[in-house]
Amino acid sequence: MSRASIERRLRKVAAKLTQTRAELAVVEEQLLHFEYDADDARLRALVSETHQAGKDHRDAKKHVEAMLRDKERKLAAIDELEQTQDDLLDRLTAER
């Protein structure tokens, strides 16, 4: 692989890494909100003991679980991108 090709791939990986980290920050912020809502719904379900309150709690808990899965996917993508970046940097330095 030529030096120019490696540098081009490095720029693409760096841009994707920046984008994915920004997405992770948004997911983490949303997760805090959903966790607060789920905790609030849990308390309401305990106090009111109605079917609707229980359903609201289950729904809120599902949102939290979905956000946690999304967070894990973003973290895995970041790890993969960082590994790719490291590999490309190693190739770049090996060519010198």
Summary of the structure (lengths in Angstrom):
residues: 96
radius of gyration: 20.9
end to end distance: 13.0
largest distance: 69.7
contacts: 255
relative contact order: 0.16
helix: 94%
strand: 0%
